[in-house]
């Protein structure tokens, strides 16, 4: 049993990115994901990164 006593699941992600120049794009992301496949436990995930374009 997963979300709301059903067999379905969901994942939410919100991301913010801004282009510094032609090559680099820093970003931050916050997400809400499942901890295990067989429970309704959720966990908040934080990501910070730098994307390189070539």
Biopython code that builds the backbone (N, CA, C, O; Angstrom):
import numpy as np
from Bio.PDB.StructureBuilder import StructureBuilder

atoms = [
    (1, "UNK", "N", (0.858, -1.179, 0.000)),
    (1, "UNK", "CA", (0.000, 0.000, 0.000)),
    (1, "UNK", "C", (0.896, 1.231, 0.000)),
    (1, "UNK", "O", (1.834, 1.329, 0.791)),
    (2, "UNK", "N", (0.600, 2.161, -0.887)),
    (2, "UNK", "CA", (1.405, 3.371, -0.994)),
    (2, "UNK", "C", (0.562, 4.580, -0.623)),
    (2, "UNK", "O", (-0.120, 4.568, 0.402)),
    (3, "UNK", "N", (0.598, 5.599, -1.423)),
    (3, "UNK", "CA", (-0.088, 6.856, -1.140)),
    (3, "UNK", "C", (-1.598, 6.681, -1.075)),
    (3, "UNK", "O", (-2.195, 6.077, -1.967)),
    (4, "UNK", "N", (-2.208, 7.200, -0.037)),
    (4, "UNK", "CA", (-3.667, 7.255, 0.106)),
    (4, "UNK", "C", (-4.319, 5.870, 0.035)),
    (4, "UNK", "O", (-5.400, 5.720, -0.534)),
    (5, "UNK", "N", (-3.659, 4.858, 0.612)),
    (5, "UNK", "CA", (-4.146, 3.474, 0.628)),
    (5, "UNK", "C", (-4.373, 2.891, -0.765)),
    (5, "UNK", "O", (-5.237, 2.032, -0.944)),
    (6, "UNK", "N", (-3.618, 3.342, -1.732)),
    (6, "UNK", "CA", (-3.702, 2.839, -3.105)),
    (6, "UNK", "C", (-2.330, 2.334, -3.533)),
    (6, "UNK", "O", (-1.368, 2.433, -2.770)),
    (7, "UNK", "N", (-2.232, 1.800, -4.731)),
    (7, "UNK", "CA", (-0.962, 1.273, -5.223)),
    (7, "UNK", "C", (-0.204, 2.278, -6.084)),
    (7, "UNK", "O", (0.786, 1.920, -6.721)),
    (8, "UNK", "N", (-0.650, 3.512, -6.110)),
    (8, "UNK", "CA", (0.009, 4.531, -6.918)),
    (8, "UNK", "C", (1.019, 5.310, -6.080)),
    (8, "UNK", "O", (0.996, 5.257, -4.851)),
    (9, "UNK", "N", (1.889, 6.021, -6.752)),
    (9, "UNK", "CA", (2.910, 6.825, -6.091)),
    (9, "UNK", "C", (3.090, 8.116, -6.879)),
    (9, "UNK", "O", (2.607, 8.225, -8.006)),
    (10, "UNK", "N", (3.765, 9.073, -6.313)),
    (10, "UNK", "CA", (3.992, 10.351, -6.971)),
    (10, "UNK", "C", (5.340, 10.896, -6.541)),
    (10, "UNK", "O", (5.922, 10.445, -5.555)),
    (11, "UNK", "N", (5.829, 11.872, -7.291)),
    (11, "UNK", "CA", (7.081, 12.546, -6.970)),
    (11, "UNK", "C", (6.948, 13.994, -7.410)),
    (11, "UNK", "O", (6.529, 14.268, -8.535)),
    (12, "UNK", "N", (7.303, 14.923, -6.528)),
    (12, "UNK", "CA", (7.261, 16.350, -6.847)),
    (12, "UNK", "C", (8.678, 16.896, -6.861)),
    (12, "UNK", "O", (9.472, 16.596, -5.970)),
    (13, "UNK", "N", (8.997, 17.699, -7.871)),
    (13, "UNK", "CA", (10.288, 18.377, -7.962)),
    (13, "UNK", "C", (10.054, 19.811, -8.405)),
    (13, "UNK", "O", (9.259, 20.078, -9.306)),
    (14, "UNK", "N", (10.759, 20.725, -7.758)),
    (14, "UNK", "CA", (10.742, 22.130, -8.156)),
    (14, "UNK", "C", (12.195, 22.547, -8.341)),
    (14, "UNK", "O", (13.015, 22.370, -7.441)),
    (15, "UNK", "N", (12.511, 23.098, -9.508)),
    (15, "UNK", "CA", (13.892, 23.463, -9.810)),
    (15, "UNK", "C", (13.967, 24.922, -10.242)),
    (15, "UNK", "O", (13.043, 25.457, -10.855)),
    (16, "UNK", "N", (15.082, 25.546, -9.908)),
    (16, "UNK", "CA", (15.370, 26.917, -10.312)),
    (16, "UNK", "C", (16.777, 26.932, -10.884)),
    (16, "UNK", "O", (17.728, 26.506, -10.228)),
    (17, "UNK", "N", (16.906, 27.426, -12.110)),
    (17, "UNK", "CA", (18.209, 27.492, -12.770)),
    (17, "UNK", "C", (18.371, 28.861, -13.411)),
    (17, "UNK", "O", (17.393, 29.472, -13.842)),
    (18, "UNK", "N", (19.595, 29.336, -13.472)),
    (18, "UNK", "CA", (19.857, 30.603, -14.121)),
    (18, "UNK", "C", (21.173, 30.498, -14.874)),
    (18, "UNK", "O", (22.144, 29.917, -14.389)),
    (19, "UNK", "N", (21.184, 31.069, -16.059)),
    (19, "UNK", "CA", (22.340, 30.962, -16.939)),
    (19, "UNK", "C", (23.339, 32.066, -16.608)),
    (19, "UNK", "O", (23.039, 33.250, -16.757)),
    (20, "UNK", "N", (24.528, 31.671, -16.159)),
    (20, "UNK", "CA", (25.570, 32.644, -15.839)),
    (20, "UNK", "C", (26.215, 33.197, -17.099)),
    (20, "UNK", "O", (26.383, 34.407, -17.250)),
    (21, "UNK", "N", (26.570, 32.299, -17.994)),
    (21, "UNK", "CA", (27.178, 32.680, -19.266)),
    (21, "UNK", "C", (26.893, 31.569, -20.279)),
    (21, "UNK", "O", (25.997, 30.753, -20.064)),
    (22, "UNK", "N", (27.631, 31.533, -21.353)),
    (22, "UNK", "CA", (27.395, 30.559, -22.415)),
    (22, "UNK", "C", (27.620, 29.115, -21.957)),
    (22, "UNK", "O", (27.017, 28.193, -22.506)),
    (23, "UNK", "N", (28.480, 28.912, -20.957)),
    (23, "UNK", "CA", (28.882, 27.560, -20.578)),
    (23, "UNK", "C", (28.290, 27.031, -19.277)),
    (23, "UNK", "O", (28.105, 25.821, -19.144)),
    (24, "UNK", "N", (27.987, 27.904, -18.309)),
    (24, "UNK", "CA", (27.619, 27.440, -16.970)),
    (24, "UNK", "C", (26.205, 27.846, -16.567)),
    (24, "UNK", "O", (25.784, 28.983, -16.782)),
    (25, "UNK", "N", (25.479, 26.893, -15.979)),
    (25, "UNK", "CA", (24.138, 27.127, -15.454)),
    (25, "UNK", "C", (24.031, 26.494, -14.070)),
    (25, "UNK", "O", (23.895, 25.275, -13.969)),
    (26, "UNK", "N", (24.088, 27.295, -12.992)),
    (26, "UNK", "CA", (23.868, 26.732, -11.657)),
    (26, "UNK", "C", (22.378, 26.498, -11.420)),
    (26, "UNK", "O", (21.534, 27.176, -12.006)),
    (27, "UNK", "N", (22.064, 25.534, -10.557)),
    (27, "UNK", "CA", (20.661, 25.235, -10.277)),
    (27, "UNK", "C", (20.491, 24.735, -8.847)),
    (27, "UNK", "O", (21.434, 24.240, -8.229)),
    (28, "UNK", "N", (19.269, 24.874, -8.334)),
    (28, "UNK", "CA", (18.852, 24.289, -7.058)),
    (28, "UNK", "C", (17.537, 23.561, -7.308)),
    (28, "UNK", "O", (16.731, 23.983, -8.138)),
    (29, "UNK", "N", (17.327, 22.471, -6.589)),
    (29, "UNK", "CA", (16.112, 21.672, -6.757)),
    (29, "UNK", "C", (15.674, 21.124, -5.405)),
    (29, "UNK", "O", (16.498, 20.690, -4.600)),
    (30, "UNK", "N", (14.367, 21.151, -5.168)),
    (30, "UNK", "CA", (13.772, 20.559, -3.971)),
    (30, "UNK", "C", (12.726, 19.565, -4.453)),
    (30, "UNK", "O", (11.904, 19.886, -5.311)),
    (31, "UNK", "N", (12.761, 18.360, -3.901)),
    (31, "UNK", "CA", (11.821, 17.325, -4.318)),
    (31, "UNK", "C", (11.277, 16.549, -3.140)),
    (31, "UNK", "O", (11.878, 16.515, -2.067)),
    (32, "UNK", "N", (10.127, 15.924, -3.356)),
    (32, "UNK", "CA", (9.503, 15.070, -2.355)),
    (32, "UNK", "C", (9.352, 13.695, -2.983)),
    (32, "UNK", "O", (8.595, 13.528, -3.939)),
    (33, "UNK", "N", (10.068, 12.708, -2.452)),
    (33, "UNK", "CA", (10.125, 11.383, -3.068)),
    (33, "UNK", "C", (9.792, 10.296, -2.053)),
    (33, "UNK", "O", (9.816, 10.534, -0.845)),
    (34, "UNK", "N", (9.482, 9.109, -2.549)),
    (34, "UNK", "CA", (9.169, 7.968, -1.689)),
    (34, "UNK", "C", (10.448, 7.401, -1.081)),
    (34, "UNK", "O", (11.498, 7.393, -1.722)),
    (35, "UNK", "N", (10.352, 6.928, 0.159)),
    (35, "UNK", "CA", (11.492, 6.313, 0.834)),
    (35, "UNK", "C", (11.606, 4.841, 0.448)),
    (35, "UNK", "O", (12.698, 4.358, 0.149)),
    (36, "UNK", "N", (10.483, 4.131, 0.454)),
    (36, "UNK", "CA", (10.453, 2.700, 0.123)),
    (36, "UNK", "C", (9.274, 2.416, -0.803)),
    (36, "UNK", "O", (8.328, 3.200, -0.889)),
    (37, "UNK", "N", (9.349, 1.291, -1.487)),
    (37, "UNK", "CA", (8.276, 0.909, -2.410)),
    (37, "UNK", "C", (7.034, 0.389, -1.704)),
    (37, "UNK", "O", (5.939, 0.450, -2.263)),
    (38, "UNK", "N", (7.183, -0.121, -0.487)),
    (38, "UNK", "CA", (6.044, -0.763, 0.169)),
    (38, "UNK", "C", (5.460, 0.038, 1.330)),
    (38, "UNK", "O", (4.632, -0.492, 2.072)),
    (39, "UNK", "N", (5.864, 1.298, 1.514)),
    (39, "UNK", "CA", (5.301, 2.144, 2.570)),
    (39, "UNK", "C", (4.918, 3.497, 1.985)),
    (39, "UNK", "O", (5.239, 3.808, 0.838)),
    (40, "UNK", "N", (4.226, 4.296, 2.795)),
    (40, "UNK", "CA", (3.860, 5.643, 2.345)),
    (40, "UNK", "C", (4.812, 6.704, 2.899)),
    (40, "UNK", "O", (4.469, 7.886, 2.905)),
    (41, "UNK", "N", (5.993, 6.310, 3.361)),
    (41, "UNK", "CA", (6.967, 7.264, 3.891)),
    (41, "UNK", "C", (7.518, 8.140, 2.773)),
    (41, "UNK", "O", (7.793, 7.663, 1.672)),
    (42, "UNK", "N", (7.674, 9.428, 3.071)),
    (42, "UNK", "CA", (8.182, 10.397, 2.102)),
    (42, "UNK", "C", (9.454, 11.034, 2.648)),
    (42, "UNK", "O", (9.684, 11.032, 3.858)),
    (43, "UNK", "N", (10.277, 11.578, 1.761)),
    (43, "UNK", "CA", (11.498, 12.251, 2.167)),
    (43, "UNK", "C", (11.722, 13.445, 1.253)),
    (43, "UNK", "O", (11.505, 13.362, 0.044)),
    (44, "UNK", "N", (12.157, 14.555, 1.838)),
    (44, "UNK", "CA", (12.481, 15.739, 1.053)),
    (44, "UNK", "C", (13.914, 15.621, 0.559)),
    (44, "UNK", "O", (14.820, 15.277, 1.319)),
    (45, "UNK", "N", (14.111, 15.914, -0.734)),
    (45, "UNK", "CA", (15.431, 15.815, -1.355)),
    (45, "UNK", "C", (15.855, 17.210, -1.814)),
    (45, "UNK", "O", (15.081, 17.924, -2.452)),
    (46, "UNK", "N", (17.088, 17.590, -1.485)),
    (46, "UNK", "CA", (17.651, 18.872, -1.896)),
    (46, "UNK", "C", (18.820, 18.605, -2.828)),
    (46, "UNK", "O", (19.662, 17.748, -2.560)),
    (47, "UNK", "N", (18.861, 19.351, -3.929)),
    (47, "UNK", "CA", (19.974, 19.219, -4.877)),
    (47, "UNK", "C", (20.485, 20.605, -5.247)),
    (47, "UNK", "O", (19.708, 21.540, -5.442)),
    (48, "UNK", "N", (21.785, 20.719, -5.339)),
    (48, "UNK", "CA", (22.445, 21.937, -5.800)),
    (48, "UNK", "C", (23.486, 21.489, -6.812)),
    (48, "UNK", "O", (24.224, 20.537, -6.559)),
    (49, "UNK", "N", (23.554, 22.162, -7.950)),
    (49, "UNK", "CA", (24.507, 21.710, -8.957)),
    (49, "UNK", "C", (24.911, 22.797, -9.923)),
    (49, "UNK", "O", (24.395, 23.915, -9.895)),
    (50, "UNK", "N", (25.839, 22.442, -10.770)),
    (50, "UNK", "CA", (26.347, 23.330, -11.803)),
    (50, "UNK", "C", (26.366, 22.541, -13.105)),
    (50, "UNK", "O", (27.075, 21.542, -13.227)),
    (51, "UNK", "N", (25.592, 22.993, -14.064)),
    (51, "UNK", "CA", (25.516, 22.312, -15.355)),
    (51, "UNK", "C", (26.462, 23.007, -16.323)),
    (51, "UNK", "O", (26.501, 24.235, -16.399)),
    (52, "UNK", "N", (27.222, 22.209, -17.060)),
    (52, "UNK", "CA", (28.166, 22.738, -18.041)),
    (52, "UNK", "C", (27.666, 22.421, -19.443)),
    (52, "UNK", "O", (27.312, 21.279, -19.737)),
    (53, "UNK", "N", (27.638, 23.426, -20.304)),
    (53, "UNK", "CA", (27.208, 23.264, -21.699)),
    (53, "UNK", "C", (28.427, 23.392, -22.608)),
    (53, "UNK", "O", (29.210, 24.334, -22.486)),
    (54, "UNK", "N", (28.577, 22.429, -23.522)),
    (54, "UNK", "CA", (29.694, 22.528, -24.465)),
    (54, "UNK", "C", (29.236, 22.255, -25.868)),
    (54, "UNK", "O", (30.040, 22.293, -26.799)),
]
sb = StructureBuilder()
sb.init_structure("model")
sb.init_model(0)
sb.init_chain("A")
sb.init_seg("    ")
for serial, (resi, resn, name, xyz) in enumerate(atoms, 1):
    if name == "N":
        sb.init_residue(resn, " ", resi, " ")
    sb.init_atom(name, np.array(xyz, "f"), 0.0, 1.0, " ", f" {name:<3s}", serial, name[0])
structure = sb.get_structure()
